[in-house]
């Protein structure tokens, strides 16, 4: 699959690795830096999902997304992310991702707006039977970060995801350039997505890291079982 992730805002909270360990698939453990791991709330615009070499879809493949993610490493040392939830505003991609990959996508009413250097992202779940969850995030983008810190790299340089498929833990690689990062000032963060993802209380304080990126193009590879080359 090919796609682009645009106008991405990264909010992160440091947590004890023991807090997230029970939420990870079998065969992976929390990835840590300086003794802690992180919970991420990431809002962005998905742009033109497609299947190489065909061009991406302009309508069905383009929509806002907001996800809650954790940071993982498997037995072979492959570092990745684990998604606890993914809000998206297009029903067909939501249904496809859930059916094909068992990823925890949720159909939501969403918006993403830019006013100069200010970006706003809104989301409210619309699926019946699911717990209520919503978010409103606003940031003001600052100067480019010429030399990202080790923490910046840890939080954004992720070229793999871990998830459970057909009863096995798999890893799915993705290829993209390093994120071009900017400083960002948090204007608003009113949300309960993190708590709904099984992490109550984590986002009750200001995030420890706020970053922005104009985005990157991405290509995904084939899922493979953890423990196999």
N, C-alpha and C positions, 0 to 999 in steps of 0.2 A: 504494500500500500504506500501511496505518497500523499502528502498533505503539507500545509504550512501552519505554524503556530505564530500568531501575530498579536502585537500589543499586549504582551504578557506581564502581569503583575504577580510577584512572588511574595507572599507573606509567610513567615516561618516562626515557630515557637520551639525553644529548646525543651526537651523532656528527658526524664530518666529512661534509658533503654528498656528497663523492666516494665515500663508503662505500656509500651507498644509491642513487646515481644509476643504476647498472646494473640495479637491481631494479624500476625504474619503467617503466610503459608508454611507448611512443613518443609524443612530443608533449607530455610533461610533464616537469618537472624538480623537484628537491627544493625545498620551501619552507623558507626559512631565517629565523632571528631571531638577531641578534648574531653572525652568521657561522657558525652551526651549525644543523643540523636535528635531528630527534628520532625515536627509535624508541619506539613506544608498546605497552605490554601492558595491555589493558583487559579487566577482568572485570565482568560485570553479569548481571542477569536480564532476558531478553527477555520481554515481557508482551503477549499477545493480538495476534499478527500477524493482520491482516485486510485486506480490500479495501473501501475507502470506497464507499458509505456503510454497508456491512454491519458488524455488531459483530465484534470480533476473536475468534479461536478460543481458548477457555479452556485446552484441553489441548495440542493439536498446536502451537498458536501461543505457548505459554508454556514457557520452558526457560532454563537457564543458558547463557551464552556467554562465551567468552574469545577475544580476537583480538589479533593482532600487526599493527600498522599503521604506515605511513610518511606523511609530509606532503608534499603535492604542489601545484604550481601549473602551469596550462596556458598556452598561448600567448596566450590572451585575458585572462590575469590571474585566472582563477577558481581559488580556493584550495580544496583538498580533502584527502582521504585516499586512500591506496592500501593495500588489505588484502593482507598476505602470507599469512595463514592465519586461519581462523575456526573455533574448536571449538564444537560445539553438540551437545546431548544428544538431539534428536529427529531420527530418520532421515529422515522425509518432508520437513521443511523443508530439511535438508541436501541431499537429492537434488534437490529442486525448484530451490534456489538455484544448484546446480552446473549443472543442465541448462538453466535459463532464462537465467542471467546469467554462467555460467562463473566464478563466484566460488569461491575456494579453501576451501570449507567442508569440515570434517572431522567425522565422527561420533565422539563421545567419551562416555565414562561420566563424568558431572559432578555436582557438588553445590554448593549455595550456602546458607550458614547465617548467621543473625544471633544473637548473644548480647549483648543490651544495645547498647552502642556498638561492639562488635567484630563484624567480618564476615570470613567464611572462604569461599574459593572453591577447589574442587578439580576437576581434569580429567585424564583418561587416555584416549588414543586407543584406539578399539576396532576400527578397520577393518583387516582383514588386508591385507598387502602394503604398508602405509605405514610409514615410519620411526617408531620409538617416540618418543613425545613426551607429556609430562605437565606439570602445574603444581599448586602449592599456594601460595595467596596469603592472607595474613591482615593486616588493618589494624584499627586502633582510630581511630574517627572523632572529630575534635576540633571546635572551634567553627566556625561559619559564617564564610566569608571575605566581608566586607562590600564590599570593593573589590578585585576580582581584579586581579592584576598583568598586565602586557603578555604575559608568558610564559604565565600561566594562560589568558589569552584565546587566544593562539596555539595552545595544545595542545587546547583544547576547543571553540572557536567554529568548527566545521567544518560547513558545510551542503552538502556535495557529496562524491561519491566518484568517482575515476577508475579505470577498468578496461578490459580488452580484451574486445570482443564482436564475433563474426563477423569477426575480423581487423582491426577498427578500434578505436582508443582512443575511449571515450565518457566523458561526464560525466553523473552522475545526481544531481539536486538533492534535498535533503531540507529540510523546514521543521520547526523546533522552537524553543521558547524557549531563551534562554541557560541553560546549566547552572547551577543553584544549587550553589555549591561550598563544600566544607568542607576544613579542614586534616585531615591524616590521618597517623598514625604507622604505619610499616611494622613488622609483627610477624614476618612470614615471607614469603620469596619463594624457593621452591625450584622451579625450572622449567627446561625445555630447549626450550620452544616457540619462543623467539626464535632460538636456534641452528638449530632445524629449519626456520625460515622463511628461512634463508640469511644469518643475521647472527651468526656464531659470535663469542663473546667479549664481545659488547656487554653482556649482563646479568650478567657475572661480578663486577661491582662494584655497590654500592648505587645505586638510581635517583636521578637528579638532581631529580625532582619526584614527589611522592606527593599525590594529590588524591582526594576522594570527593564523590559527588553522590547525593542521593536519587532523582534521575531526571527525565526529560522525556518528554512525548508527542511522536511523530514522524509525519510524513507524507512519503512519497517521491513524486517526480515521474517523468517519462518519461526514459529515457536518450536522449542526443543525441550525435552524433559531435563530437569535439573539432574545432574549426575552423569549425563551423557555429553560427549564433545559436540 
